[in-house]
Amino acid sequence: MLKRLTVKTNQRDEMIEITREIGAFVRESGISDGIVYVYCPHTTAGITINENADPDVKHDMLMRLDEVYPWTHDKYRHAEGNSASHLKASTVGTSQPVLIENGELILGTWQGIYFCEFDGPRSRKCMLKVMEG
């Protein structure tokens, strides 16, 4: 079962929690045990799992990524001017597999699944695939 989730972003760099939407899709699928694969088909965005209890974690992650990959740099050559976005997306990664047990996502107490925007604001797609097993 495949679902296309639309994520609307509001800033250039942003982490949007999509855990609830993914959990709802898993429940709709009727799959009790298996895996949901969360995939981002964009070169300037990604998917990560991290703490969802303290919003300062998102702030700190985005701040540090911006320090490591500043928006402008003398040696960037990419004509579109968004090299930092590509670097951040590659660092975060394009996907995350999440286990399912008894129809629920297996995540740690403080974990959430995030769509990470690095070249917004935009309307993005996120692909969800549930597999039994």
FIDREN-820308 format. One record per residue: residue in three letters; x, y, z of N, C-alpha, C in turn. Coordinates in pm, whole numbers, always signed. Example, Ala and Ser with C-alpha at 12.3 -4.5 7.8 and 13.67 -1.06 7.14 Angstrom:
// FIDREN-820308
+------+--------+--------+--------+--------+--------+--------+--------+--------+--------+
! rest !   n.xx !   n.yy !   n.zz !  ca.xx !  ca.yy !  ca.zz !   c.xx !   c.yy !   c.zz !
+------+--------+--------+--------+--------+--------+--------+--------+--------+--------+
!  ALA !  +1319 !   -569 !   +780 !  +1230 !   -450 !   +780 !  +1320 !   -330 !   +780 !
!  SER !  +1285 !   -225 !   +708 !  +1367 !   -106 !   +714 !  +1290 !     +3 !   +787 !
+------+--------+--------+--------+--------+--------+--------+--------+--------+--------+
// end
This chain:
// FIDREN-820308
+------+--------+--------+--------+--------+--------+--------+--------+--------+--------+
! rest !   n.xx !   n.yy !   n.zz !  ca.xx !  ca.yy !  ca.zz !   c.xx !   c.yy !   c.zz !
+------+--------+--------+--------+--------+--------+--------+--------+--------+--------+
!  MET !    +85 !   -117 !     +0 !     +0 !     +0 !     +0 !    +89 !   +124 !     +0 !
!  LEU !    +64 !   +215 !    -93 !   +144 !   +336 !   -109 !    +56 !   +459 !    -92 !
!  LYS !   +111 !   +558 !    -21 !    +38 !   +684 !     -2 !   +133 !   +800 !    -30 !
!  ARG !    +79 !   +902 !    -95 !   +152 !  +1027 !   -117 !    +99 !  +1129 !    -17 !
!  LEU !   +186 !  +1172 !    +70 !   +151 !  +1271 !   +172 !   +202 !  +1407 !   +125 !
!  THR !   +116 !  +1507 !   +126 !   +157 !  +1643 !    +90 !   +197 !  +1718 !   +217 !
!  VAL !   +314 !  +1780 !   +211 !   +365 !  +1858 !   +324 !   +389 !  +2000 !   +275 !
!  LYS !   +322 !  +2094 !   +337 !   +341 !  +2236 !   +302 !   +439 !  +2297 !   +401 !
!  THR !   +546 !  +2356 !   +349 !   +646 !  +2417 !   +435 !   +634 !  +2568 !   +427 !
!  ASN !   +676 !  +2636 !   +532 !   +658 !  +2780 !   +544 !   +787 !  +2859 !   +550 !
!  GLN !   +900 !  +2791 !   +565 !  +1029 !  +2859 !   +579 !  +1133 !  +2790 !   +493 !
!  ARG !  +1248 !  +2855 !   +476 !  +1355 !  +2791 !   +399 !  +1402 !  +2664 !   +469 !
!  ASP !  +1430 !  +2672 !   +599 !  +1473 !  +2557 !   +677 !  +1367 !  +2529 !   +782 !
!  GLU !  +1316 !  +2407 !   +783 !  +1206 !  +2375 !   +874 !  +1197 !  +2224 !   +894 !
!  MET !  +1162 !  +2184 !  +1015 !  +1135 !  +2043 !  +1045 !   +988 !  +2032 !  +1085 !
!  ILE !   +913 !  +1955 !  +1008 !   +770 !  +1939 !  +1031 !   +743 !  +1795 !  +1074 !
!  GLU !   +686 !  +1780 !  +1192 !   +658 !  +1645 !  +1241 !   +541 !  +1584 !  +1164 !
!  ILE !   +562 !  +1463 !  +1114 !   +459 !  +1393 !  +1036 !   +424 !  +1258 !  +1098 !
!  THR !   +458 !  +1239 !  +1224 !   +434 !  +1112 !  +1293 !   +286 !  +1074 !  +1293 !
!  ARG !   +198 !  +1167 !  +1328 !    +55 !  +1137 !  +1335 !     +0 !  +1091 !  +1201 !
!  GLU !    +37 !  +1162 !  +1095 !    -12 !  +1126 !   +962 !    +34 !   +986 !   +922 !
!  ILE !   +157 !   +953 !   +956 !   +211 !   +820 !   +924 !   +140 !   +714 !  +1007 !
!  GLY !   +120 !   +740 !  +1136 !    +48 !   +647 !  +1222 !    -94 !   +621 !  +1173 !
!  ALA !   -161 !   +728 !  +1129 !   -298 !   +714 !  +1076 !   -298 !   +628 !   +951 !
!  PHE !   -201 !   +648 !   +864 !   -191 !   +567 !   +742 !   -168 !   +420 !   +775 !
!  VAL !    -82 !   +393 !   +873 !    -57 !   +255 !   +915 !   -186 !   +191 !   +965 !
!  ARG !   -261 !   +262 !  +1048 !   -388 !   +208 !  +1099 !   -487 !   +183 !   +984 !
!  GLU !   -496 !   +277 !   +889 !   -584 !   +261 !   +773 !   -546 !   +140 !   +690 !
!  SER !   -418 !   +109 !   +684 !   -370 !     -1 !   +601 !   -416 !   -137 !   +653 !
!  GLY !   -444 !   -145 !   +784 !   -485 !   -272 !   +843 !   -370 !   -367 !   +869 !
!  ILE !   -247 !   -324 !   +839 !   -128 !   -407 !   +864 !    -99 !   -407 !  +1014 !
!  SER !    -92 !   -524 !  +1072 !    -67 !   -536 !  +1216 !    +82 !   -535 !  +1248 !
!  ASP !   +157 !   -611 !  +1172 !   +302 !   -620 !  +1195 !   +374 !   -605 !  +1062 !
!  GLY !   +478 !   -523 !  +1060 !   +553 !   -501 !   +938 !   +642 !   -380 !   +948 !
!  ILE !   +643 !   -302 !   +840 !   +730 !   -185 !   +834 !   +662 !    -79 !   +747 !
!  VAL !   +682 !    +45 !   +784 !   +642 !   +156 !   +696 !   +770 !   +227 !   +656 !
!  TYR !   +783 !   +246 !   +527 !   +899 !   +313 !   +471 !   +858 !   +455 !   +436 !
!  VAL !   +930 !   +553 !   +490 !   +899 !   +694 !   +470 !  +1009 !   +750 !   +379 !
!  TYR !   +969 !   +797 !   +260 !  +1065 !   +838 !   +158 !  +1035 !   +980 !   +108 !
!  CYS !  +1139 !  +1058 !    +90 !  +1129 !  +1195 !    +38 !  +1190 !  +1199 !   -102 !
!  PRO !  +1108 !  +1224 !   -206 !  +1160 !  +1225 !   -343 !  +1212 !  +1363 !   -387 !
!  HIS !  +1277 !  +1434 !   -297 !  +1328 !  +1568 !   -330 !  +1477 !  +1575 !   -296 !
!  THR !  +1552 !  +1654 !   -373 !  +1697 !  +1664 !   -350 !  +1734 !  +1772 !   -249 !
!  THR !  +1636 !  +1851 !   -205 !  +1666 !  +1957 !   -107 !  +1577 !  +1944 !    +17 !
!  ALA !  +1536 !  +1822 !    +47 !  +1457 !  +1794 !   +167 !  +1490 !  +1652 !   +210 !
!  GLY !  +1450 !  +1616 !   +331 !  +1482 !  +1482 !   +380 !  +1388 !  +1438 !   +490 !
!  ILE !  +1417 !  +1321 !   +545 !  +1338 !  +1259 !   +651 !  +1432 !  +1220 !   +765 !
!  THR !  +1392 !  +1251 !   +887 !  +1471 !  +1208 !  +1003 !  +1378 !  +1170 !  +1117 !
!  ILE !  +1433 !  +1097 !  +1212 !  +1365 !  +1064 !  +1338 !  +1447 !  +1126 !  +1449 !
!  ASN !  +1379 !  +1203 !  +1535 !  +1449 !  +1266 !  +1646 !  +1349 !  +1303 !  +1754 !
!  GLU !  +1397 !  +1368 !  +1858 !  +1313 !  +1403 !  +1972 !  +1199 !  +1496 !  +1932 !
!  ASN !  +1080 !  +1466 !  +1986 !   +964 !  +1552 !  +1957 !   +906 !  +1615 !  +2084 !
!  ALA !   +974 !  +1602 !  +2197 !   +922 !  +1657 !  +2323 !   +966 !  +1803 !  +2343 !
!  ASP !  +1086 !  +1836 !  +2303 !  +1141 !  +1970 !  +2326 !  +1166 !  +2037 !  +2191 !
!  PRO !  +1093 !  +2144 !  +2159 !  +1110 !  +2211 !  +2029 !  +1250 !  +2270 !  +2009 !
!  ASP !  +1325 !  +2286 !  +2116 !  +1461 !  +2338 !  +2103 !  +1552 !  +2242 !  +2028 !
!  VAL !  +1516 !  +2113 !  +2025 !  +1596 !  +2016 !  +1950 !  +1591 !  +2050 !  +1801 !
!  LYS !  +1470 !  +2079 !  +1749 !  +1457 !  +2119 !  +1608 !  +1539 !  +2246 !  +1582 !
!  HIS !  +1525 !  +2342 !  +1669 !  +1601 !  +2467 !  +1655 !  +1750 !  +2440 !  +1648 !
!  ASP !  +1799 !  +2361 !  +1744 !  +1943 !  +2333 !  +1751 !  +1993 !  +2257 !  +1628 !
!  MET !  +1914 !  +2161 !  +1581 !  +1955 !  +2086 !  +1462 !  +1963 !  +2177 !  +1340 !
!  LEU !  +1860 !  +2258 !  +1319 !  +1859 !  +2347 !  +1203 !  +1970 !  +2452 !  +1214 !
!  MET !  +1995 !  +2502 !  +1335 !  +2100 !  +2601 !  +1356 !  +2237 !  +2541 !  +1320 !
!  ARG !  +2260 !  +2420 !  +1369 !  +2392 !  +2358 !  +1346 !  +2411 !  +2322 !  +1199 !
!  LEU !  +2306 !  +2271 !  +1135 !  +2316 !  +2242 !   +991 !  +2347 !  +2369 !   +913 !
!  ASP !  +2287 !  +2481 !   +953 !  +2313 !  +2608 !   +887 !  +2457 !  +2654 !   +911 !
!  GLU !  +2511 !  +2626 !  +1028 !  +2651 !  +2661 !  +1056 !  +2746 !  +2577 !   +972 !
!  VAL !  +2717 !  +2448 !   +960 !  +2803 !  +2358 !   +884 !  +2791 !  +2386 !   +735 !
!  TYR !  +2667 !  +2412 !   +691 !  +2639 !  +2438 !   +550 !  +2574 !  +2576 !   +534 !
!  PRO !  +2652 !  +2682 !   +536 !  +2595 !  +2817 !   +523 !  +2530 !  +2836 !   +386 !
!  TRP !  +2429 !  +2923 !   +381 !  +2354 !  +2945 !   +257 !  +2446 !  +2996 !   +145 !
!  THR !  +2540 !  +3083 !   +179 !  +2635 !  +3132 !    +78 !  +2777 !  +3091 !   +114 !
!  HIS !  +2854 !  +3064 !    +12 !  +2994 !  +3027 !    +29 !  +3067 !  +3062 !   -101 !
!  ASP !  +3186 !  +3117 !    -89 !  +3264 !  +3160 !   -206 !  +3285 !  +3049 !   -309 !
!  LYS !  +3294 !  +2925 !   -263 !  +3331 !  +2816 !   -353 !  +3213 !  +2734 !   -404 !
!  TYR !  +3091 !  +2765 !   -363 !  +2974 !  +2697 !   -420 !  +2968 !  +2727 !   -569 !
!  ARG !  +2934 !  +2625 !   -650 !  +2929 !  +2643 !   -795 !  +2791 !  +2616 !   -854 !
!  HIS !  +2702 !  +2556 !   -777 !  +2569 !  +2520 !   -829 !  +2494 !  +2647 !   -873 !
!  ALA !  +2450 !  +2649 !   -997 !  +2390 !  +2768 !  -1057 !  +2261 !  +2813 !   -989 !
!  GLU !  +2185 !  +2723 !   -930 !  +2059 !  +2761 !   -866 !  +2080 !  +2836 !   -735 !
!  GLY !  +2201 !  +2828 !   -678 !  +2229 !  +2900 !   -555 !  +2178 !  +2834 !   -428 !
!  ASN !  +2144 !  +2706 !   -436 !  +2093 !  +2635 !   -318 !  +2178 !  +2514 !   -280 !
!  SER !  +2308 !  +2527 !   -297 !  +2400 !  +2417 !   -263 !  +2384 !  +2373 !   -118 !
!  ALA !  +2364 !  +2468 !    -28 !  +2348 !  +2434 !   +114 !  +2230 !  +2339 !   +134 !
!  SER !  +2123 !  +2361 !    +60 !  +2005 !  +2275 !    +72 !  +2036 !  +2131 !    +31 !
!  HIS !  +2111 !  +2115 !    -77 !  +2150 !  +1982 !   -123 !  +2240 !  +1912 !    -21 !
!  LEU !  +2332 !  +1987 !    +38 !  +2423 !  +1931 !   +137 !  +2347 !  +1888 !   +263 !
!  LYS !  +2255 !  +1972 !   +309 !  +2176 !  +1939 !   +428 !  +2090 !  +1816 !   +403 !
!  ALA !  +2026 !  +1810 !   +287 !  +1939 !  +1696 !   +255 !  +2019 !  +1566 !   +249 !
!  SER !  +2138 !  +1571 !   +192 !  +2221 !  +1450 !   +187 !  +2266 !  +1408 !   +326 !
!  THR !  +2292 !  +1505 !   +413 !  +2333 !  +1473 !   +549 !  +2219 !  +1408 !   +627 !
!  VAL !  +2098 !  +1462 !   +615 !  +1982 !  +1408 !   +687 !  +1940 !  +1274 !   +627 !
!  GLY !  +1938 !  +1264 !   +496 !  +1897 !  +1141 !   +429 !  +1757 !  +1152 !   +371 !
!  THR !  +1728 !  +1063 !   +278 !  +1601 !  +1070 !   +205 !  +1491 !   +983 !   +263 !
!  SER !  +1524 !   +894 !   +357 !  +1422 !   +799 !   +402 !  +1449 !   +745 !   +542 !
!  GLN !  +1343 !   +687 !   +598 !  +1351 !   +620 !   +728 !  +1254 !   +502 !   +727 !
!  PRO !  +1302 !   +383 !   +764 !  +1210 !   +271 !   +785 !  +1164 !   +271 !   +931 !
!  VAL !  +1037 !   +245 !   +955 !   +985 !   +241 !  +1092 !   +907 !   +110 !  +1109 !
!  LEU !   +940 !    +37 !  +1213 !   +873 !    -90 !  +1240 !   +730 !    -68 !  +1290 !
!  ILE !   +646 !   -165 !  +1260 !   +506 !   -164 !  +1303 !   +480 !   -290 !  +1385 !
!  GLU !   +418 !   -274 !  +1501 !   +379 !   -389 !  +1583 !   +239 !   -361 !  +1638 !
!  ASN !   +151 !   -460 !  +1624 !    +12 !   -445 !  +1668 !    -54 !   -319 !  +1610 !
!  GLY !    -23 !   -289 !  +1484 !    -84 !   -177 !  +1414 !    -33 !    -40 !  +1454 !
!  GLU !    +73 !    -33 !  +1534 !   +127 !    +95 !  +1581 !   +275 !   +108 !  +1544 !
!  LEU !   +319 !   +231 !  +1523 !   +460 !   +258 !  +1498 !   +542 !   +226 !  +1622 !
!  ILE !   +657 !   +164 !  +1602 !   +748 !   +139 !  +1714 !   +849 !   +254 !  +1715 !
!  LEU !   +827 !   +346 !  +1805 !   +916 !   +461 !  +1824 !   +948 !   +474 !  +1972 !
!  GLY !  +1062 !   +532 !  +2002 !  +1098 !   +558 !  +2140 !  +1006 !   +663 !  +2201 !
!  THR !  +1008 !   +672 !  +2332 !   +921 !   +763 !  +2406 !   +924 !   +905 !  +2353 !
!  TRP !  +1040 !   +955 !  +2317 !  +1053 !  +1095 !  +2275 !  +1073 !  +1110 !  +2125 !
!  GLN !  +1054 !  +1004 !  +2049 !  +1083 !  +1010 !  +1906 !   +964 !  +1053 !  +1822 !
!  GLY !   +993 !  +1132 !  +1719 !   +895 !  +1170 !  +1618 !   +961 !  +1162 !  +1482 !
!  ILE !   +878 !  +1152 !  +1378 !   +927 !  +1145 !  +1240 !   +909 !  +1284 !  +1179 !
!  TYR !  +1014 !  +1335 !  +1118 !  +1013 !  +1472 !  +1066 !  +1043 !  +1478 !   +917 !
!  PHE !   +966 !  +1562 !   +849 !   +999 !  +1604 !   +713 !  +1088 !  +1727 !   +729 !
!  CYS !  +1206 !  +1724 !   +671 !  +1303 !  +1832 !   +686 !  +1313 !  +1911 !   +556 !
!  GLU !  +1270 !  +2034 !   +560 !  +1275 !  +2125 !   +444 !  +1401 !  +2208 !   +453 !
!  PHE !  +1474 !  +2217 !   +338 !  +1595 !  +2297 !   +335 !  +1596 !  +2398 !   +220 !
!  ASP !  +1484 !  +2411 !   +148 !  +1479 !  +2502 !    +34 !  +1336 !  +2554 !    +14 !
!  GLY !  +1273 !  +2589 !   +124 !  +1133 !  +2630 !   +119 !  +1116 !  +2780 !   +110 !
!  PRO !   +993 !  +2822 !   +123 !   +873 !  +2740 !   +144 !   +825 !  +2675 !    +13 !
!  ARG !   +767 !  +2556 !    +29 !   +721 !  +2479 !    -87 !   +607 !  +2386 !    -47 !
!  SER !   +546 !  +2328 !   -148 !   +454 !  +2217 !   -127 !   +529 !  +2093 !   -171 !
!  ARG !   +547 !  +1999 !    -80 !   +631 !  +1881 !   -105 !   +549 !  +1753 !    -99 !
!  LYS !   +610 !  +1647 !   -147 !   +551 !  +1513 !   -138 !   +639 !  +1426 !    -51 !
!  CYS !   +576 !  +1337 !    +20 !   +643 !  +1237 !   +100 !   +572 !  +1106 !    +70 !
!  MET !   +647 !  +1003 !    +39 !   +588 !   +874 !     +3 !   +593 !   +779 !   +122 !
!  LEU !   +482 !   +712 !   +147 !   +472 !   +614 !   +256 !   +437 !   +479 !   +197 !
!  LYS !   +511 !   +376 !   +232 !   +485 !   +241 !   +184 !   +479 !   +148 !   +304 !
!  VAL !   +365 !    +81 !   +323 !   +349 !    -14 !   +433 !   +364 !   -154 !   +377 !
!  MET !   +446 !   -235 !   +446 !   +468 !   -373 !   +404 !   +449 !   -464 !   +524 !
!  GLU !   +378 !   -570 !   +502 !   +350 !   -667 !   +607 !   +466 !   -762 !   +624 !
!  GLY !   +484 !   -808 !   +747 !   +588 !   -910 !   +765 !   +656 !   -901 !   +899 !
+------+--------+--------+--------+--------+--------+--------+--------+--------+--------+
// end
